[in-house]
Amino acid sequence: MIQYSSITDEIKTAIQDRIGSGAVSSSPEKLAEYAGDASELYFMPELVVHAEKVGDIQALMELANRYRFPVTPRGGGSGLAGGCLPLQGGVVLSTMGLNHVEFVDTKNFIMKVEPGVISLHVRNAADAAGLYYPPDPAGMDQSTIGGNAATDAGGPACVKYGTTRDYILGLEAVLPTGQLITTGVQTRKGVVGYDLTNLLVGSEGTLGIITSLTLKLLARPAATTGMMCVFNDMVSAMNGVAAIMGQGYLPSAMEFLDHKCLSLIGELLPFSLPGDKPSILIIEVDGPQRQIDEEIDAICSLATAEGAIELIKAVTAEEREEIWAVRRQVSLRIHEYANLYIPEDIVVPLTAIAELVDALPFYEKKYGIEVFAFGHAGDGNIHLNITTQDLDRKELAREGTEALLDLALRLQGTISGEHGIGIAKSQYLPMELSKNSIELQRDIKKLFDPNLILNPGKIFPER
Ligand SMILES: Cc1cc2nc3c(=O)[nH]c(=O)nc-3n(C[C@H](O)[C@H](O)[C@H](O)COP(=O)(O)OP(=O)(O)OC[C@H]3O[C@@H](n4cnc5c(N)ncnc54)[C@H](O)[C@@H]3O)c2cc1C
């Protein structure tokens, strides 16, 4: 492990001289505030720096290289993998102060934003201009657009519209050396040189600090209609998904809840649940109203043919919100229910979702865990919420987690669809990536960050 300098008085003074004393926090309360994120891991920073302009970040990185202290970029702190936590101490760099929407260009369908803009505000700014920014991660009232880019965040709309990556045309970023670069284009297309934009997107704040983003926007869909389909079991629900997509329909959301999730929220539903392993699909369709009406009718027929026993349409915004409120309650209830909670977000081929969910009882019994599965049925992204009530069984729960990730890989899946690797999953990286691939990625990291001072200890397992 590299030995970094701790934050001495000399370093603190040098940072204050360059960035201003108001931009630096070192009180125990403030440090504790920046020690955690949504992963429930904790690492205490030695100093928090609140950047308000690009020059602040460049100055900080120059000092970090001179004195060799680590810097960890942080947006909204809603990450589920510990990516913004200072594993090796040093400085947490908050980008929340760079929070301007620079412009929305309604003629060219682009907008330019700073990284600290809350993701929901990005959506709202596009909407206010009559346009649409599709990525909709569930934590969007908390997360920043910089954090979304660094983790390539997804959400229910991904099945139709793709992830954050698909809406980033270009970036500006401060490299770990302090150099400023711009990547990508302001146009709808561009293939000049290597695709550095896509290298930075999803790199979890290890290759550079994003300071500006040019985003692609779409025309706002004229209307959206939602529905809830209730099935007797997961196999029928997944057959429903395959039938709907197989007929060429592409809903703007296709979410599922398994019977364990439903057991926690049953009383919120306006119907009684059938059988002992019911499953629910939440489907939304957007576009011109006439087209939606036709699609919803066709989807209802296809779902019924695959065994849907209850279909509840949600046409108004209020009705749709009632359905999403049920979906949101699931995470909260799992948190309330379990003493230990490990959030995993694997992806498997659509044809393997039912098989995976069917296999869960075997793992629950073997490892003394309970697993609640919900997620994005349309793109195979399953949130496996691995829980135990018995804190003495932490190690067994970890073994169960590893076994489930192994199952996802055996089903030709991947160990993370949207939350990233961070600290929480770095030990599992070699399960999916070859030694050569990891070494090449370590070399890329070294090229960007010769002194390994930006967000050390993330993504790659300890040697
Ligand atoms: C209730 C809840 C629901 C969620 N739902 C979803 C979901 O549906 N889909 C999904 O994908 N995720 C979801 N998440 C996870 C989380 O919201 C996303 O990972 C989000 O993109 C993190 O953004 P943030 O601003 O909070 O980043 P942080 O947590 O602050 O940081 C995340 C990573 O990004 C890096 N980073 C942050 N800002 C920058 C920057 N400017 N430059 C470079 N690197 C940076 C950090 O170093 C870290 O590695 C959810 C989280 C919660 C709590």
Ligand as a Chemical Component Dictionary entry (heavy atoms), coordinates in Angstrom:
data_LIG
# 
_chem_comp.id                   LIG 
_chem_comp.type                 NON-POLYMER 
_chem_comp.pdbx_formal_charge   0 
_chem_comp.three_letter_code    LIG 
# 
loop_
_chem_comp_atom.comp_id 
_chem_comp_atom.atom_id 
_chem_comp_atom.alt_atom_id 
_chem_comp_atom.type_symbol 
_chem_comp_atom.charge 
_chem_comp_atom.model_Cartn_x 
_chem_comp_atom.model_Cartn_y 
_chem_comp_atom.model_Cartn_z 
_chem_comp_atom.pdbx_ordinal 
LIG C1  C1  C 0 -32.202 5.822  -2.494  1  
LIG C2  C2  C 0 -31.137 5.606  -3.546  2  
LIG C3  C3  C 0 -31.527 5.160  -4.794  3  
LIG C4  C4  C 0 -30.565 4.959  -5.776  4  
LIG N1  N1  N 0 -30.972 4.554  -7.014  5  
LIG C5  C5  C 0 -30.078 4.421  -8.010  6  
LIG C6  C6  C 0 -30.504 4.055  -9.322  7  
LIG O1  O1  O 0 -31.680 3.865  -9.593  8  
LIG N2  N2  N 0 -29.554 3.935  -10.279 9  
LIG C7  C7  C 0 -28.235 4.161  -10.021 10 
LIG O2  O2  O 0 -27.414 4.068  -10.945 11 
LIG N3  N3  N 0 -27.810 4.492  -8.789  12 
LIG C8  C8  C 0 -28.688 4.639  -7.784  13 
LIG N4  N4  N 0 -28.262 4.993  -6.532  14 
LIG C9  C9  C 0 -26.839 5.203  -6.286  15 
LIG C10 C10 C 0 -26.352 6.676  -6.466  16 
LIG O3  O3  O 0 -27.409 7.600  -6.363  17 
LIG C11 C11 C 0 -25.637 6.830  -7.805  18 
LIG O4  O4  O 0 -24.484 6.021  -7.821  19 
LIG C12 C12 C 0 -25.235 8.285  -8.112  20 
LIG O5  O5  O 0 -24.790 8.364  -9.447  21 
LIG C13 C13 C 0 -24.164 8.837  -7.185  22 
LIG O6  O6  O 0 -24.102 10.243 -7.381  23 
LIG P1  P1  P 0 -23.532 11.208 -6.223  24 
LIG O7  O7  O 0 -23.504 12.585 -6.741  25 
LIG O8  O8  O 0 -24.274 10.980 -4.972  26 
LIG O9  O9  O 0 -22.046 10.651 -6.129  27 
LIG P2  P2  P 0 -21.175 10.275 -4.865  28 
LIG O10 O10 O 0 -21.834 9.198  -4.073  29 
LIG O11 O11 O 0 -20.775 11.498 -4.163  30 
LIG O12 O12 O 0 -19.911 9.654  -5.611  31 
LIG C14 C14 C 0 -20.029 8.508  -6.406  32 
LIG C15 C15 C 0 -18.741 8.320  -7.217  33 
LIG O13 O13 O 0 -18.607 9.374  -8.147  34 
LIG C16 C16 C 0 -17.372 10.063 -7.955  35 
LIG N5  N5  N 0 -17.634 11.481 -8.246  36 
LIG C17 C17 C 0 -18.593 12.275 -7.738  37 
LIG N6  N6  N 0 -18.535 13.491 -8.307  38 
LIG C18 C18 C 0 -17.513 13.464 -9.199  39 
LIG C19 C19 C 0 -16.952 14.406 -10.116 40 
LIG N7  N7  N 0 -17.414 15.649 -10.249 41 
LIG N8  N8  N 0 -15.907 14.005 -10.877 42 
LIG C20 C20 C 0 -15.420 12.752 -10.790 43 
LIG N9  N9  N 0 -15.900 11.836 -9.946  44 
LIG C21 C21 C 0 -16.951 12.187 -9.166  45 
LIG C22 C22 C 0 -16.977 9.770  -6.521  46 
LIG O14 O14 O 0 -15.582 9.854  -6.339  47 
LIG C23 C23 C 0 -17.491 8.356  -6.349  48 
LIG O15 O15 O 0 -16.574 7.418  -6.859  49 
LIG C24 C24 C 0 -29.195 5.182  -5.500  50 
LIG C25 C25 C 0 -28.818 5.613  -4.229  51 
LIG C26 C26 C 0 -29.769 5.817  -3.263  52 
LIG C27 C27 C 0 -29.328 6.295  -1.921  53 
# 
loop_
_chem_comp_bond.comp_id 
_chem_comp_bond.atom_id_1 
_chem_comp_bond.atom_id_2 
_chem_comp_bond.value_order 
_chem_comp_bond.pdbx_ordinal 
LIG C1  C2  SING 1  
LIG C2  C3  SING 2  
LIG C2  C26 DOUB 3  
LIG C3  C4  DOUB 4  
LIG C4  N1  SING 5  
LIG C4  C24 SING 6  
LIG N1  C5  DOUB 7  
LIG C5  C6  SING 8  
LIG C5  C8  SING 9  
LIG C6  O1  DOUB 10 
LIG C6  N2  SING 11 
LIG N2  C7  SING 12 
LIG C7  O2  DOUB 13 
LIG C7  N3  SING 14 
LIG N3  C8  DOUB 15 
LIG C8  N4  SING 16 
LIG N4  C9  SING 17 
LIG N4  C24 SING 18 
LIG C9  C10 SING 19 
LIG C10 O3  SING 20 
LIG C10 C11 SING 21 
LIG C11 O4  SING 22 
LIG C11 C12 SING 23 
LIG C12 O5  SING 24 
LIG C12 C13 SING 25 
LIG C13 O6  SING 26 
LIG O6  P1  SING 27 
LIG P1  O7  DOUB 28 
LIG P1  O8  SING 29 
LIG P1  O9  SING 30 
LIG O9  P2  SING 31 
LIG P2  O10 DOUB 32 
LIG P2  O11 SING 33 
LIG P2  O12 SING 34 
LIG O12 C14 SING 35 
LIG C14 C15 SING 36 
LIG C15 O13 SING 37 
LIG C15 C23 SING 38 
LIG O13 C16 SING 39 
LIG C16 N5  SING 40 
LIG C16 C22 SING 41 
LIG N5  C17 SING 42 
LIG N5  C21 SING 43 
LIG C17 N6  DOUB 44 
LIG N6  C18 SING 45 
LIG C18 C19 SING 46 
LIG C18 C21 DOUB 47 
LIG C19 N7  SING 48 
LIG C19 N8  DOUB 49 
LIG N8  C20 SING 50 
LIG C20 N9  DOUB 51 
LIG N9  C21 SING 52 
LIG C22 O14 SING 53 
LIG C22 C23 SING 54 
LIG C23 O15 SING 55 
LIG C24 C25 DOUB 56 
LIG C25 C26 SING 57 
LIG C26 C27 SING 58 
# 
